[in-house]
Amino acid sequence: MTTQLTTDYLIIGAGASAMAFADIIISESNATVLFVDTRHKPGGHWNDAYSFVTLHQPSAFYGVSSKELSKGTKDKVGLNKGMNGLASGAEINAYYDDLMRETFLPSGRVQYFPKCRYTEDGKFVSLLTGDEFSVSYKKLVDTTYYNTTIPSTHTPGFDIDSSVRFMPLNDLPSINSPVPGYTVIGGGKTGIDACLWLLENGIEPDNITWIMPRDAWFLDRKNTQPTPDFFFDAIGAQADQMEAIAESESIDDMFARLEKAGVFLRLDESVWPKMFHGATISALELEQLRRIKNVVRKGRVERIEPHHIVLQEGDIPTTTDIVHVDCTASAISNLDISPIFAGNKISPQTVRSYQPVFSAAFVAHIELQYDDIEKKNKLCKVVPLPNHDSDWVELTYRNLMNQYFWSKEPGLKDWLKNNRLDGFMRLVASVKFYEFEKLKVLNRMRKAAKPAIAKLKQYRASLGTE
Ligand SMILES: Cc1cc2nc3c(=O)[nH]c(=O)nc-3n(C[C@H](O)[C@H](O)[C@H](O)COP(=O)(O)OP(=O)(O)OC[C@H]3O[C@@H](n4cnc5c(N)ncnc54)[C@H](O)[C@@H]3O)c2cc1C
């Protein structure tokens, strides 16, 4: 027998995007929401994250609009010292669990079906009992569009001999006896986290081999701090960025200027990065990572055999005692974009660079405020997720254009200013008429904006992404 249910918004997933979307629906309307998620708790992939994971961005603008995640303190120790706190995976999971139990469900407008898989046409099935459900809904919200993958649940794209010691970084804390060495596979943020965990736990840098198929440009976390004491770093970096783009003569020259201005960082100043995933690190973390000298740049791993690792561009030796740490899951596995609003389906994607939760909340707000689907999509133009370094051009262009369109829309500026997931609007709006040094920064930014957009248009044309 199939149980019949009714809701206004049927949301596939109860991860960070779904929670941010639903939070706006619940606080800005009287509509009802029904979540279906295969996992047993809200929070999505954070439920399966490694135990030492933290946010890469300050907690102050992560989570949902209506509930603070940050403790309002700065880190006193560790590699994020002096900066706004980064919630741990455990804190994030507790936050979403509390939100569901203490706010969403008691509202009487939310139904939540954990351990259930959505199939199609409003139907889902319980993974525990096999019971079937059919939902009559007004809108379907698909928050699984990006298909986030993480090390503990993905399948590596290469063969591993059964005698090889191989584990996702989740298993590192379970090691209880010394090993002769560690080989970290992957140059993204999880690879960085694995290396930092090993170094922080006393492993000598020479006992770490880091397989890095592509080097990446990193963002400096100092520039992502949304508090007034970091105004000159955060907003200053935005002004620097605008000027670097405006004054550049080619895409490579633009990256060089962005690095010189402190907007971008890289591991090795002699290697020109080819990747950009928006990974955010601190100067102290970079200093630690640079202690690792065995960085292997021979492309991707093709297979791991008992005595050597076969890579696209050559082999390196290994042994069966060495721990091989899998950091190859790409957080986002679907980089295609499609209209966010299509018929009665909503597929939240990023409308501001690197900000999936802000974007989901923004999409929900637009959904409630406007009827015309063309208008909704115009205000919610997707800012594509970057992969290659040159993708930064399109991402930045789209980001600036969205910002421009939003500034012309009555009421939207105030909504943004008052939303905790918008880290920087409040910082800009709080500048007083007598704060001359801050005003100078804002003027630099405004002055460079037009020429920067013109330059990005030119680079887009040369890349064929117009
Ligand atoms: C280690 C790590 C650190 C990160 N740090 C940051 C950060 O600091 N700042 C930031 O902005 N972003 C960060 N991100 C990006 C992060 O992916 C997003 O912030 C966000 O958590 C993604 O949430 P989501 O809801 O979009 O996806 P998910 O967490 O993947 O949630 C989707 C949910 O849908 C469920 N689902 C899928 N298919 C079905 C189905 N058919 N039926 C039912 N349920 C289904 C899944 O099980 C999952 O629970 C980080 C990512 C990683 C991996």
The ligand as a Tripos MOL2 file, in Angstrom:
@<TRIPOS>MOLECULE
LIG
   53    58     1     0     0
SMALL
NO_CHARGES

@<TRIPOS>ATOM
      1 C1         35.0210   18.7300    3.2990 C.3       1 LIG1
      2 C2         34.1070   19.7830    2.7720 C.ar      1 LIG1
      3 C3         34.1500   21.0750    3.3140 C.ar      1 LIG1
      4 C4         33.3260   22.0840    2.8120 C.ar      1 LIG1
      5 N1         33.4000   23.3340    3.3530 N.ar      1 LIG1
      6 C5         32.5990   24.3050    2.8880 C.ar      1 LIG1
      7 C6         32.6320   25.6320    3.4330 C.ar      1 LIG1
      8 O1         33.4050   25.9550    4.3160 O.2       1 LIG1
      9 N2         31.7810   26.5520    2.9310 N.ar      1 LIG1
     10 C7         30.9020   26.2530    1.9320 C.ar      1 LIG1
     11 O2         30.1320   27.1190    1.5400 O.2       1 LIG1
     12 N3         30.8650   25.0210    1.3950 N.ar      1 LIG1
     13 C8         31.6780   24.0480    1.8370 C.ar      1 LIG1
     14 N4         31.6320   22.8070    1.2900 N.ar      1 LIG1
     15 C9         30.7130   22.5880    0.1750 C.3       1 LIG1
     16 C10        29.5120   21.7790    0.6580 C.3       1 LIG1
     17 O3         29.3620   20.7650   -0.2770 O.3       1 LIG1
     18 C11        28.2440   22.5790    0.8010 C.3       1 LIG1
     19 O4         28.4160   23.5960    1.7100 O.3       1 LIG1
     20 C12        27.0320   21.8060    1.2790 C.3       1 LIG1
     21 O5         27.2810   21.1100    2.4730 O.3       1 LIG1
     22 C13        26.4900   20.9100    0.2390 C.3       1 LIG1
     23 O6         25.2070   20.5650    0.6890 O.3       1 LIG1
     24 P1         24.0810   20.0690   -0.2530 P.3       1 LIG1
     25 O7         22.8270   20.0730    0.5300 O.co2     1 LIG1
     26 O8         24.1000   20.8610   -1.5100 O.co2     1 LIG1
     27 O9         24.5200   18.5760   -0.6660 O.3       1 LIG1
     28 P2         24.5950   17.2510    0.2240 P.3       1 LIG1
     29 O10        25.2650   17.4640    1.4990 O.co2     1 LIG1
     30 O11        25.1970   16.2110   -0.6970 O.co2     1 LIG1
     31 O12        23.0630   16.8870    0.5220 O.3       1 LIG1
     32 C14        22.2290   16.2480   -0.3970 C.3       1 LIG1
     33 C15        21.4610   15.1550    0.3320 C.3       1 LIG1
     34 O13        20.5720   14.5350   -0.5980 O.3       1 LIG1
     35 C16        20.5290   13.1490   -0.3490 C.3       1 LIG1
     36 N5         20.0490   12.4720   -1.5620 N.ar      1 LIG1
     37 C17        20.6930   12.3050   -2.7600 C.ar      1 LIG1
     38 N6         19.9090   11.6160   -3.6280 N.ar      1 LIG1
     39 C18        18.7420   11.3570   -2.9700 C.ar      1 LIG1
     40 C19        17.5340   10.6960   -3.3080 C.ar      1 LIG1
     41 N7         17.3350   10.1630   -4.5190 N.pl3     1 LIG1
     42 N8         16.5630   10.6020   -2.3840 N.ar      1 LIG1
     43 C20        16.7260   11.1500   -1.1520 C.ar      1 LIG1
     44 N9         17.8410   11.8030   -0.7750 N.ar      1 LIG1
     45 C21        18.8350   11.9010   -1.6600 C.ar      1 LIG1
     46 C22        21.9580   12.8160    0.0180 C.3       1 LIG1
     47 O14        22.0420   11.6100    0.7420 O.3       1 LIG1
     48 C23        22.3370   14.0300    0.8760 C.3       1 LIG1
     49 O15        22.0670   13.7830    2.2240 O.3       1 LIG1
     50 C24        32.4400   21.7840    1.7610 C.ar      1 LIG1
     51 C25        32.3920   20.4960    1.2230 C.ar      1 LIG1
     52 C26        33.2070   19.5000    1.7070 C.ar      1 LIG1
     53 C27        33.1400   18.1200    1.0850 C.3       1 LIG1
@<TRIPOS>BOND
     1     1     2 1
     2     2     3 ar
     3     2    52 ar
     4     3     4 ar
     5     4     5 ar
     6     4    50 ar
     7     5     6 ar
     8     6     7 ar
     9     6    13 1
    10     7     8 2
    11     7     9 ar
    12     9    10 ar
    13    10    11 2
    14    10    12 ar
    15    12    13 ar
    16    13    14 ar
    17    14    15 1
    18    14    50 ar
    19    15    16 1
    20    16    17 1
    21    16    18 1
    22    18    19 1
    23    18    20 1
    24    20    21 1
    25    20    22 1
    26    22    23 1
    27    23    24 1
    28    24    25 2
    29    24    26 1
    30    24    27 1
    31    27    28 1
    32    28    29 2
    33    28    30 1
    34    28    31 1
    35    31    32 1
    36    32    33 1
    37    33    34 1
    38    33    48 1
    39    34    35 1
    40    35    36 1
    41    35    46 1
    42    36    37 ar
    43    36    45 ar
    44    37    38 ar
    45    38    39 ar
    46    39    40 ar
    47    39    45 ar
    48    40    41 1
    49    40    42 ar
    50    42    43 ar
    51    43    44 ar
    52    44    45 ar
    53    46    47 1
    54    46    48 1
    55    48    49 1
    56    50    51 ar
    57    51    52 ar
    58    52    53 1
@<TRIPOS>SUBSTRUCTURE
     1 LIG1         1 GROUP 0 **** ****
